[in-house]
């Protein structure tokens, strides 16, 4: 009996100490933010303190936007928070919308108040999550969300009460900062504070503009990314065509950058890239474009430059690398190789120009020279181009192309649920020709439309055959942006897909770069496709123009995470974070997620834990011809 009393006394003492700690944390938070007017600092403090208070892996702060239609994650702390902060979502998606609609907190105990239908939905979508409202004196502000307890348990009533109390305290400071008022220092407002306030407002305006275009810029170097580069180059080509002028393109590849990354680590490698970008940035004028294509490659667009001027400019960019870089107390010497291509001398299309400048860069690197201008005499692939075009035309006429099908399975059940149709071409003279080569020839020579319609018709016929013999299974077909945006596309697709039951057997995969097309026209075409029962999937997601604001306005039902993130995510935490945040954001938008390029069991296990819906890759099966796929189907059933 005495032991029992002692135990109770110990538990009571521990409980009192816990309460003192919580009170101290609340008091410390209130003191720290009570006189702070920088919203970003407040969000940082609040997210860190809230995470400590309820022992959560991650805390996020969604704030209602001025339009009352969307919310933006303004603050966060913990796992993957940096990938999510800054993202905006519509109110109707996710738990945040539910909290604001019902004006009550969300936690596990809320399940008992839901209908069976709602319970089934939210158990899957919300997971181990707690979210309490942030209610100011004058307006509804947003919320504080906790994701996953550190000890693996679920958030309980105590966590709910603590977080609600915490929210009631910090909401006052947040509202005061947003309204630029503070009770504590109202008597100290003076001209100096007014100037600081004006500066803060300017920073907020600049930040809003930056967020608006964030998806067009590289996060490491702040340079235009591949998508904005394509947009700028398209504009410059149009101007050059009108003015009968030339354009020079420089592709600058940093030599031995992998060795630098392996030695110093990716963080310091990124810092080096940032400093290189800064030096290169001092070399470009406002009419020119400097962009980062990815990895260690920079590309420069120089309007109104001929061969002679282009080479001189290339020399000036290399001169920017002569001074050493100091990274992590290491002195680093950086060298680079530069390829040069000219419009219209070396091509009139973006794909031709990029192919040729890439060839010139590798010629420079392989021959240990600094600068190489593209020379078609050295490009044996280009010399055989006319013969290749003739062979591709013949392959279309004689129906030499064949579709192979790669299975897609459910990550949770392992059940075969879909397939992707992939083009294959065996040429008697050339052997097996890689798809990236013959697809490029088709696109560059106006043949891609004919090929695409053939692929859709063939895939649909095969899907109908499987439907009658096995089960209903969607077959995905890749659509070229060129074909999709063609004025006759809708008429052509209506001739192929005559009933909605046919459309329900197909998925069309499109790329993110389509978002740079005329948006109203794109939306009209995609809506028509969906009216036929066809589903839409964004292919290679994460490598192009990732605009969530536009994505949510299009009738897309699926995202395919690019295999470059999948292949190394088990060993690369950065890739894992990208995959995890993409899955969560996609689910919040009501989209399913496909991981392509899954080649081993550890990747499959990780994707399953992260909540990925569908798996595709060599671990399941390589692409199979129709007869081999039939055997695969029989084994699966």
QUILINSUL-V934128 format. One record per helix or strand of 2 or more residues. SS is the DSSP state (~ for helix, > for strand). FROM is the first residue (numbers start at 0). LEN is the number of residues. If there is no record, write none. Layout:
BEGIN
SS|FROM|LEN + SS|FROM|LEN
END
This chain:
BEGIN
~|1|33 + ~|38|16 + >|55|9 + >|69|9 + ~|80|4 + >|87|3 + ~|93|9 + ~|107|6 + ~|115|11 + >|128|7 + >|139|10 + ~|156|22 + ~|185|3 + ~|190|22 + ~|213|3 + ~|225|18 + >|246|8 + ~|256|8 + ~|265|16 + >|288|6 + >|296|7 + ~|306|13 + >|324|3 + >|329|3 + >|335|8 + ~|349|17 + >|370|3 + ~|379|4 + ~|384|13 + >|400|10 + >|415|12 + >|430|3 + ~|434|10 + ~|447|22 + >|473|5 + ~|480|4 + ~|488|8 + ~|499|4 + >|505|6 + ~|511|5 + ~|518|13 + >|534|7 + ~|547|4 + >|557|4 + ~|562|5 + ~|572|16 + >|591|4 + ~|600|10 + >|613|2 + ~|625|11
END
